[in-house]
Amino acid sequence: MARRFNTTIKKPDPAIFKGWTFVLILGAALALLAMLHRGSVDTARVTEPEAGAQCQFEVTIENLNVRSAPSLDGNAPVQTISRGDRVAGTPTVTNGYRALDGGLWALDQYLAPVPGSSCG
Protein backbone atom coordinates (compact mmCIF):
# COMPACT_ATOMS: atom_id res chain seq x y z
CA MET A 1 0.00 0.00 0.00
CA ALA A 2 1.09 3.50 -0.72
CA ARG A 3 2.01 5.45 2.33
CA ARG A 4 0.13 8.71 2.70
CA PHE A 5 1.87 11.72 4.14
CA ASN A 6 -0.08 14.15 6.20
CA THR A 7 1.43 17.46 5.23
CA THR A 8 -0.19 20.81 5.47
CA ILE A 9 1.02 24.06 4.07
CA LYS A 10 0.76 26.80 6.61
CA LYS A 11 -0.61 30.12 5.44
CA PRO A 12 1.94 32.87 6.08
CA ASP A 13 1.11 35.45 8.68
CA PRO A 14 -0.01 38.70 6.94
CA ALA A 15 2.13 40.66 9.38
CA ILE A 16 5.22 39.44 7.48
CA PHE A 17 4.22 41.51 4.43
CA LYS A 18 3.73 44.72 6.39
CA GLY A 19 6.52 46.98 7.40
CA TRP A 20 9.74 48.41 6.06
CA THR A 21 11.78 45.23 6.41
CA PHE A 22 9.70 43.44 3.78
CA VAL A 23 9.75 46.51 1.48
CA LEU A 24 13.55 46.80 1.70
CA ILE A 25 14.16 43.09 1.10
CA LEU A 26 11.76 43.02 -1.87
CA GLY A 27 13.29 46.21 -3.31
CA ALA A 28 16.83 44.83 -3.04
CA ALA A 29 15.79 41.55 -4.70
CA LEU A 30 14.07 43.37 -7.58
CA ALA A 31 17.06 45.69 -8.07
CA LEU A 32 19.39 42.68 -8.24
CA LEU A 33 17.16 40.97 -10.80
CA ALA A 34 17.03 44.15 -12.92
CA MET A 35 20.85 44.45 -12.91
CA LEU A 36 21.29 40.80 -13.89
CA HIS A 37 18.72 41.07 -16.66
CA ARG A 38 20.20 44.28 -18.06
CA GLY A 39 23.69 42.80 -18.21
CA SER A 40 22.52 39.82 -20.24
CA VAL A 41 20.53 41.90 -22.71
CA ASP A 42 23.08 44.63 -23.37
CA THR A 43 25.80 42.20 -24.41
CA ALA A 44 24.02 41.34 -27.65
CA ARG A 45 22.59 44.41 -29.35
CA VAL A 46 22.70 45.51 -32.96
CA THR A 47 24.06 49.04 -33.12
CA GLU A 48 22.33 51.73 -35.09
CA PRO A 49 24.62 53.37 -37.62
CA GLU A 50 26.06 56.72 -36.62
CA ALA A 51 25.61 59.67 -38.93
CA GLY A 52 28.21 59.35 -41.69
CA ALA A 53 28.99 55.69 -40.95
CA GLN A 54 30.75 53.99 -43.85
CA CYS A 55 28.89 50.67 -43.87
CA GLN A 56 25.10 50.77 -43.46
CA PHE A 57 22.43 48.23 -44.39
CA GLU A 58 18.63 48.21 -44.40
CA VAL A 59 16.62 45.11 -43.47
CA THR A 60 14.45 43.90 -46.40
CA ILE A 61 12.26 41.26 -44.68
CA GLU A 62 9.67 41.51 -41.91
CA ASN A 63 11.82 39.96 -39.11
CA LEU A 64 15.52 39.15 -39.46
CA ASN A 65 17.22 37.00 -36.82
CA VAL A 66 20.58 38.19 -35.56
CA ARG A 67 23.01 35.55 -34.30
CA SER A 68 26.27 35.51 -32.36
CA ALA A 69 28.05 33.39 -35.02
CA PRO A 70 27.70 32.93 -38.80
CA SER A 71 25.81 29.61 -38.73
CA LEU A 72 22.62 27.91 -37.58
CA ASP A 73 24.34 25.03 -35.75
CA GLY A 74 23.60 25.43 -32.05
CA ASN A 75 23.36 29.16 -32.54
CA ALA A 76 20.02 30.56 -31.37
CA PRO A 77 18.98 34.09 -32.38
CA VAL A 78 20.00 36.76 -29.87
CA GLN A 79 17.86 39.50 -31.38
CA THR A 80 15.35 40.18 -34.16
CA ILE A 81 15.38 43.31 -36.31
CA SER A 82 12.48 44.51 -38.45
CA ARG A 83 11.98 45.58 -42.07
CA GLY A 84 13.30 49.09 -42.66
CA ASP A 85 15.67 49.08 -39.68
CA ARG A 86 19.15 50.34 -40.50
CA VAL A 87 22.17 48.60 -39.02
CA ALA A 88 25.89 49.22 -39.00
CA GLY A 89 27.87 46.41 -40.62
CA THR A 90 31.21 45.39 -42.04
CA PRO A 91 32.31 44.18 -45.48
CA THR A 92 32.82 40.63 -44.11
CA VAL A 93 30.46 37.87 -45.33
CA THR A 94 30.92 34.28 -44.05
CA ASN A 95 28.63 31.33 -44.88
CA GLY A 96 26.09 33.80 -46.27
CA TYR A 97 26.04 35.85 -43.04
CA ARG A 98 27.08 39.51 -42.90
CA ALA A 99 29.14 40.64 -39.90
CA LEU A 100 27.42 43.46 -38.04
CA ASP A 101 28.98 45.86 -35.58
CA GLY A 102 29.19 44.37 -32.09
CA GLY A 103 30.30 40.91 -33.26
CA LEU A 104 26.83 39.85 -34.43
CA TRP A 105 25.74 38.22 -37.71
CA ALA A 106 22.65 38.32 -39.97
CA LEU A 107 21.81 36.69 -43.31
CA ASP A 108 23.32 38.90 -46.00
CA GLN A 109 20.57 38.22 -48.55
CA TYR A 110 18.12 40.22 -46.41
CA LEU A 111 20.38 43.25 -45.95
CA ALA A 112 20.47 45.91 -48.66
CA PRO A 113 23.27 48.49 -48.70
CA VAL A 114 21.98 51.99 -47.94
CA PRO A 115 22.55 54.33 -50.91
CA GLY A 116 25.85 56.11 -50.46
CA SER A 117 27.22 53.36 -48.20
CA SER A 118 30.69 52.09 -49.07
CA CYS A 119 29.85 48.43 -48.27
CA GLY A 120 28.30 46.38 -50.98
N, CA, C and O of each residue as an XYZ file, in Angstrom:
480
protein
N       0.816     -1.175      0.000
C       0.000      0.000      0.000
C       0.869      1.252      0.000
O       1.947      1.296      0.593
N       0.369      2.240     -0.671
C       1.092      3.505     -0.715
C       0.942      4.224      0.614
O      -0.143      4.287      1.193
N       2.020      4.744      1.063
C       2.008      5.454      2.334
C       1.570      6.895      2.094
O       2.072      7.551      1.181
N       0.676      7.372      2.872
C       0.134      8.705      2.700
C       0.761      9.648      3.730
O       0.773      9.367      4.928
N       1.265     10.739      3.246
C       1.869     11.716      4.136
C       0.839     12.766      4.510
O       0.075     13.232      3.665
N       0.826     13.120      5.731
C      -0.085     14.147      6.202
C       0.699     15.450      6.309
O       1.266     15.770      7.354
N       0.717     16.186      5.213
C       1.430     17.456      5.228
C       0.431     18.577      4.988
O      -0.497     18.450      4.189
N       0.636     19.633      5.674
C      -0.192     20.814      5.468
C       0.715     21.999      5.227
O       1.783     22.129      5.826
N       0.272     22.842      4.351
C       1.021     24.062      4.074
C       0.402     25.161      4.904
O      -0.792     25.443      4.809
N       1.232     25.771      5.715
C       0.760     26.804      6.614
C       0.665     28.134      5.873
O       1.587     28.522      5.155
N      -0.427     28.810      6.049
C      -0.613     30.117      5.439
C       0.282     31.117      6.170
O       0.278     31.173      7.400
N       1.058     31.916      5.405
C       1.945     32.870      6.081
C       1.153     33.948      6.813
O       0.059     34.333      6.402
N       1.718     34.405      7.871
C       1.106     35.449      8.680
C       1.143     36.763      7.898
O       2.219     37.165      7.457
N       0.011     37.447      7.707
C      -0.014     38.698      6.941
C       0.902     39.777      7.515
O       1.282     40.707      6.805
N       1.251     39.661      8.764
C       2.125     40.664      9.381
C       3.515     40.656      8.754
O       4.232     41.655      8.826
N       3.905     39.532      8.136
C       5.219     39.443      7.484
C       5.318     40.438      6.338
O       6.388     40.995      6.094
N       4.207     40.669      5.628
C       4.217     41.512      4.435
C       3.966     42.982      4.732
O       3.826     43.790      3.814
N       3.910     43.327      5.997
C       3.726     44.718      6.392
C       5.026     45.196      7.017
O       5.707     44.448      7.718
N       5.346     46.409      6.762
C       6.521     46.981      7.401
C       7.653     47.224      6.425
O       7.648     46.741      5.293
N       8.624     47.988      6.900
C       9.742     48.410      6.061
C      10.736     47.297      5.778
O      11.413     47.337      4.751
N      10.844     46.324      6.638
C      11.783     45.226      6.406
C      11.416     44.477      5.137
O      12.281     44.201      4.305
N      10.151     44.148      4.983
C       9.700     43.444      3.776
C       9.916     44.306      2.535
O      10.370     43.807      1.505
N       9.593     45.599      2.624
C       9.755     46.509      1.481
C      11.227     46.588      1.061
O      11.535     46.540     -0.130
N      12.124     46.706      2.024
C      13.550     46.800      1.703
C      14.095     45.508      1.100
O      14.874     45.549      0.148
N      13.697     44.380      1.640
C      14.162     43.094      1.098
C      13.633     42.888     -0.318
O      14.382     42.482     -1.207
N      12.356     43.164     -0.533
C      11.762     43.018     -1.867
C      12.410     43.986     -2.861
O      12.695     43.610     -3.998
N      12.642     45.217     -2.438
C      13.287     46.208     -3.309
C      14.690     45.790     -3.704
O      15.075     45.927     -4.865
N      15.461     45.279     -2.744
C      16.827     44.830     -3.040
C      16.814     43.646     -4.002
O      17.642     43.578     -4.910
N      15.880     42.715     -3.812
C      15.787     41.554     -4.705
C      15.413     41.983     -6.120
O      15.990     41.484     -7.086
N      14.466     42.891     -6.256
C      14.074     43.369     -7.582
C      15.197     44.159     -8.261
O      15.390     44.040     -9.471
N      15.928     44.952     -7.503
C      17.056     45.694     -8.068
C      18.135     44.732     -8.572
O      18.711     44.950     -9.637
N      18.405     43.682     -7.818
C      19.393     42.683     -8.236
C      18.950     41.986     -9.519
O      19.751     41.799    -10.435
N      17.679     41.602     -9.587
C      17.163     40.966    -10.803
C      17.246     41.901    -12.003
O      17.576     41.455    -13.102
N      16.957     43.178    -11.820
C      17.029     44.146    -12.916
C      18.467     44.295    -13.413
O      18.694     44.374    -14.621
N      19.436     44.334    -12.504
C      20.845     44.449    -12.913
C      21.301     43.206    -13.659
O      22.010     43.317    -14.659
N      20.913     42.034    -13.200
C      21.292     40.803    -13.890
C      20.662     40.739    -15.268
O      21.323     40.351    -16.232
N      19.409     41.109    -15.377
C      18.721     41.075    -16.663
C      19.335     42.080    -17.633
O      19.541     41.754    -18.802
N      19.623     43.267    -17.183
C      20.198     44.282    -18.058
C      21.556     43.858    -18.579
O      21.862     44.102    -19.746
N      22.363     43.245    -17.772
C      23.687     42.796    -18.214
C      23.595     41.758    -19.307
O      24.412     41.768    -20.228
N      22.626     40.861    -19.236
C      22.525     39.815    -20.236
C      21.954     40.339    -21.545
O      22.260     39.796    -22.606
N      21.139     41.370    -21.495
C      20.529     41.898    -22.714
C      21.494     42.820    -23.444
O      21.583     42.770    -24.671
N      22.211     43.653    -22.720
C      23.081     44.625    -23.366
C      24.276     44.008    -24.068
O      24.886     44.672    -24.905
N      24.634     42.782    -23.772
C      25.805     42.196    -24.406
C      25.565     41.845    -25.866
O      26.525     41.701    -26.622
N      24.321     41.704    -26.279
C      24.017     41.340    -27.655
C      22.995     42.310    -28.231
O      21.792     42.054    -28.179
N      23.463     43.404    -28.771
C      22.589     44.409    -29.350
C      23.153     44.870    -30.678
O      24.345     45.155    -30.788
N      22.300     44.944    -31.682
C      22.702     45.508    -32.963
C      22.798     47.010    -32.782
O      21.903     47.627    -32.205
N      23.880     47.605    -33.273
C      24.062     49.039    -33.122
C      23.455     49.766    -34.309
O      23.543     49.312    -35.450
N      22.847     50.883    -34.025
C      22.330     51.725    -35.094
C      23.508     52.473    -35.688
O      24.422     52.872    -34.966
N      23.495     52.667    -37.008
C      24.623     53.365    -37.617
C      24.670     54.824    -37.178
O      23.638     55.484    -37.054
N      25.876     55.312    -36.948
C      26.056     56.717    -36.617
C      25.968     57.524    -37.900
O      26.160     56.992    -38.993
N      25.679     58.800    -37.762
C      25.613     59.666    -38.930
C      26.974     59.645    -39.632
O      28.007     59.854    -38.996
N      26.972     59.397    -40.919
C      28.208     59.353    -41.693
C      28.942     58.031    -41.611
O      30.078     57.936    -42.076
N      28.328     57.003    -41.031
C      28.989     55.690    -40.948
C      29.247     55.163    -42.353
O      28.442     55.389    -43.257
N      30.345     54.474    -42.541
C      30.754     53.988    -43.849
C      29.914     52.827    -44.350
O      29.628     52.751    -45.545
N      29.514     51.929    -43.477
C      28.888     50.669    -43.873
C      27.507     50.533    -43.219
O      27.400     50.168    -42.049
N      26.449     50.832    -43.992
C      25.098     50.768    -43.457
C      24.235     49.865    -44.327
O      24.385     49.830    -45.549
N      23.330     49.136    -43.683
C      22.429     48.233    -44.392
C      21.008     48.437    -43.881
O      20.788     48.842    -42.739
N      20.037     48.141    -44.769
C      18.631     48.210    -44.396
C      18.036     46.808    -44.505
O      18.291     46.089    -45.472
N      17.241     46.427    -43.505
C      16.618     45.108    -43.469
C      15.481     45.071    -44.492
O      14.660     45.986    -44.546
N      15.436     43.993    -45.314
C      14.452     43.903    -46.396
C      13.339     42.892    -46.138
O      12.453     42.749    -46.981
N      13.349     42.182    -45.003
C      12.256     41.257    -44.678
C      11.620     41.680    -43.359
O      12.173     42.489    -42.613
N      10.445     41.114    -43.090
C       9.671     41.506    -41.911
C      10.457     41.359    -40.611
O      10.536     42.320    -39.846
N      11.038     40.200    -40.334
C      11.819     39.955    -39.114
C      13.084     39.197    -39.491
O      13.017     38.116    -40.075
N      14.222     39.761    -39.158
C      15.517     39.147    -39.464
C      16.205     38.765    -38.160
O      16.439     39.613    -37.300
N      16.526     37.479    -38.021
C      17.216     37.005    -36.819
C      18.682     37.395    -36.858
O      19.339     37.292    -37.894
N      19.182     37.841    -35.726
C      20.582     38.193    -35.560
C      21.200     37.139    -34.649
O      20.628     36.785    -33.618
N      22.363     36.644    -35.033
C      23.011     35.550    -34.299
C      24.401     35.974    -33.826
O      24.955     36.972    -34.286
N      24.947     35.192    -32.898
C      26.271     35.507    -32.364
C      27.393     34.870    -33.179
O      28.567     35.143    -32.927
N      27.051     34.025    -34.150
C      28.049     33.392    -35.024
C      27.421     33.185    -36.401
O      26.196     33.153    -36.516
N      28.239     33.042    -37.446
C      27.704     32.932    -38.804
C      27.254     31.521    -39.186
O      27.725     30.973    -40.182
N      26.345     30.929    -38.401
C      25.812     29.608    -38.727
C      24.546     29.361    -37.924
O      24.232     30.095    -36.987
N      23.819     28.305    -38.310
C      22.616     27.908    -37.579
C      22.910     26.867    -36.515
O      22.130     26.721    -35.573
N      24.013     26.139    -36.637
C      24.345     25.027    -35.754
C      24.508     25.478    -34.302
O      25.492     26.126    -33.946
N      23.525     25.125    -33.475
C      23.595     25.432    -32.045
C      23.700     26.906    -31.754
O      24.238     27.302    -30.720
N      23.196     27.721    -32.649
C      23.362     29.161    -32.541
C      21.992     29.830    -32.586
O      21.520     30.209    -33.658
N      21.359     29.975    -31.442
C      20.025     30.564    -31.365
C      20.092     32.067    -31.626
O      21.107     32.704    -31.344
N      19.006     32.634    -32.166
C      18.981     34.091    -32.376
C      19.107     34.835    -31.053
O      18.543     34.420    -30.040
N      19.849     35.932    -31.069
C      19.996     36.761    -29.873
C      19.152     38.022    -29.960
O      18.949     38.718    -28.965
N      18.657     38.311    -31.176
C      17.855     39.501    -31.378
C      17.135     39.373    -32.720
O      17.556     38.604    -33.583
N      16.064     40.118    -32.889
C      15.347     40.185    -34.159
C      15.232     41.649    -34.547
O      14.882     42.494    -33.724
N      15.532     41.943    -35.817
C      15.379     43.309    -36.311
C      14.315     43.305    -37.405
O      14.101     42.289    -38.067
N      13.659     44.429    -37.589
C      12.482     44.513    -38.454
C      12.783     45.187    -39.790
O      13.795     45.868    -39.957
N      11.863     44.972    -40.740
C      11.977     45.583    -42.068
C      12.128     47.094    -41.926
O      11.405     47.735    -41.163
N      13.076     47.649    -42.672
C      13.299     49.086    -42.662
C      14.314     49.551    -41.635
O      14.805     50.677    -41.722
N      14.642     48.701    -40.655
C      15.671     49.079    -39.677
C      17.011     49.211    -40.386
O      17.321     48.445    -41.298
N      17.790     50.175    -39.965
C      19.150     50.338    -40.500
C      20.139     49.866    -39.455
O      19.995     50.144    -38.265
N      21.149     49.146    -39.923
C      22.167     48.604    -39.023
C      23.551     48.931    -39.551
O      23.748     49.104    -40.754
N      24.497     49.012    -38.647
C      25.892     49.216    -39.004
C      26.525     47.851    -39.217
O      26.339     46.944    -38.406
N      27.267     47.702    -40.300
C      27.869     46.413    -40.616
C      29.311     46.546    -41.053
O      29.916     47.615    -40.965
N      29.843     45.441    -41.525
C      31.214     45.391    -42.035
C      31.181     44.763    -43.430
O      30.148     44.230    -43.834
N      32.277     44.816    -44.165
C      32.314     44.183    -45.483
C      32.398     42.652    -45.417
O      32.280     42.000    -46.454
N      32.595     42.070    -44.257
C      32.824     40.630    -44.111
C      31.536     39.826    -44.260
O      30.542     40.097    -43.585
N      31.565     38.812    -45.170
C      30.461     37.871    -45.333
C      31.036     36.468    -45.205
O      31.975     36.115    -45.918
N      30.471     35.650    -44.285
C      30.920     34.280    -44.048
C      29.709     33.359    -44.029
O      28.748     33.615    -43.303
N      29.743     32.295    -44.816
C      28.635     31.332    -44.883
C      27.297     31.997    -45.187
O      26.254     31.515    -44.743
N      27.312     33.094    -45.934
C      26.085     33.804    -46.271
C      25.619     34.772    -45.206
O      24.560     35.383    -45.354
N      26.387     34.929    -44.125
C      26.041     35.848    -43.037
C      26.939     37.078    -43.102
O      28.147     36.963    -43.307
N      26.343     38.250    -42.927
C      27.077     39.514    -42.898
C      27.448     39.828    -41.453
O      26.614     39.715    -40.555
N      28.694     40.219    -41.234
C      29.141     40.635    -39.902
C      28.599     42.028    -39.616
O      28.780     42.951    -40.410
N      27.935     42.171    -38.478
C      27.422     43.459    -38.040
C      28.323     44.001    -36.939
O      29.095     43.257    -36.335
N      28.220     45.296    -36.685
C      28.980     45.863    -35.577
C      28.561     45.180    -34.282
O      27.398     44.805    -34.130
N      29.473     45.018    -33.368
C      29.192     44.374    -32.094
C      29.411     42.878    -32.118
O      29.046     42.193    -31.164
N      30.004     42.343    -33.197
C      30.300     40.907    -33.264
C      29.089     40.039    -33.548
O      29.112     38.844    -33.250
N      28.028     40.604    -34.117
C      26.827     39.851    -34.428
C      26.735     39.584    -35.926
O      27.441     40.209    -36.717
N      25.856     38.647    -36.317
C      25.744     38.217    -37.712
C      24.279     38.120    -38.125
O      23.423     37.755    -37.319
N      23.992     38.452    -39.400
C      22.647     38.320    -39.968
C      22.786     37.865    -41.415
O      23.800     38.136    -42.059
N      21.760     37.169    -41.931
C      21.808     36.688    -43.311
C      21.953     37.865    -44.265
O      21.149     38.797    -44.252
N      22.991     37.806    -45.091
C      23.324     38.903    -45.997
C      22.257     39.135    -47.055
O      22.061     40.269    -47.490
N      21.558     38.077    -47.480
C      20.573     38.218    -48.550
C      19.400     39.119    -48.169
O      18.666     39.579    -49.044
N      19.214     39.374    -46.871
C      18.115     40.222    -46.411
C      18.589     41.591    -45.941
O      17.850     42.321    -45.281
N      19.830     41.935    -46.289
C      20.384     43.245    -45.951
C      20.745     43.965    -47.238
O      21.546     43.464    -48.026
N      20.164     45.129    -47.456
C      20.466     45.913    -48.663
C      21.344     47.095    -48.264
O      21.045     47.784    -47.289
N      22.440     47.340    -49.016
C      23.274     48.492    -48.695
C      22.474     49.782    -48.838
O      21.716     49.947    -49.793
N      22.645     50.684    -47.895
C      21.982     51.985    -47.945
C      22.674     52.800    -49.038
O      23.902     52.783    -49.120
N      21.924     53.508    -49.875
C      22.550     54.330    -50.913
C      23.592     55.271    -50.326
O      23.335     55.954    -49.335
N      24.752     55.302    -50.935
C      25.853     56.107    -50.455
C      26.775     55.381    -49.495
O      27.818     55.909    -49.111
N      26.394     54.169    -49.105
C      27.222     53.364    -48.205
C      28.367     52.757    -48.987
O      28.203     52.404    -50.154
N      29.524     52.631    -48.358
C      30.688     52.092    -49.065
C      30.744     50.566    -49.041
O      31.612     49.987    -49.694
N      29.856     49.897    -48.316
C      29.849     48.434    -48.273
C      28.836     47.917    -49.275
O      27.719     48.425    -49.370
N      29.232     46.917    -50.008
C      28.297     46.382    -50.981
C      28.357     44.896    -51.067
O      27.622     44.292    -51.849
